[in-house]
Amino acid sequence: MDGRGCEDYRCVEVETEVVSNTSGSARVKLGHTDILVGVKAEMGTPKLEKPNEGYLEFFVDCSANATPEFEGRGGDDLGTEIANTLSRIFNNKSSVDLQALCISPREHCWVLYVDVLLLECGGNLFDAISIAVKAALFSTRIPRVRVLEDEEGSKDIELSDDPYDCIRLSVENVPCIVTLCKTSKRVGKVLHSSLQTVLHKEESLGPKRQKVGFLG
């Protein structure tokens, strides 16, 4: 109905550095889905179980402005589900070099706060968000830090004033999510509906969704 074959993906538009007061940002449009992601780098304390690593924290805003289906608790529950999925993807060594975020073991590290805002929801939500987060992290600049230690052993943190003197995270191993739906034999019955109705019902046709990550 919209010109795509069964194995064709929706057109993806990616734009980085779209929010000026962040460490990194990106906006992704995938079909009728519009996602904005901002990253803020702040100093924190490493987690006890991972004293030599920094970490990422995610917040996903599924407001009713994106779609009426997010009214009430629906948007909050979905936002929590997406945030937990992103946390599992990014807070492991195979995706991001978390040790690069460590400033001083057990004392100081970089914490990347990743805020995801759903501007419009038209399907492939996990897919679009994973692309947007990867693009935002790619554009993130983290100030370079020097740890100064005096004769008594006390440490002082010195941040570079040069905006170009920074470290960049490698996102080469960060997977993108592709959502697959297994449709029923009744899928052909909706093909005579209007395009808008088809796009709205496309994901609901599959009673079960599987999310697959890939590198590329």
Beta strands, then each sheet from edge to edge (+ up, - down):
strand 1: 12-16
strand 2: 24-30
strand 3: 33-44
strand 4: 55-61
strand 5: 102-104
strand 6: 108-120
strand 7: 142-143
strand 8: 145-149
strand 9: 155-159
strand 10: 166-167
strand 11: 176-181
strand 12: 209-214
sheet 1: 1+ 2- 3+ 6- 4-
sheet 2: 1+ 2- 3+ 6- 5+
sheet 3: 7+ 10-
sheet 4: 8+ 9-
sheet 5: 11+ 12-
end
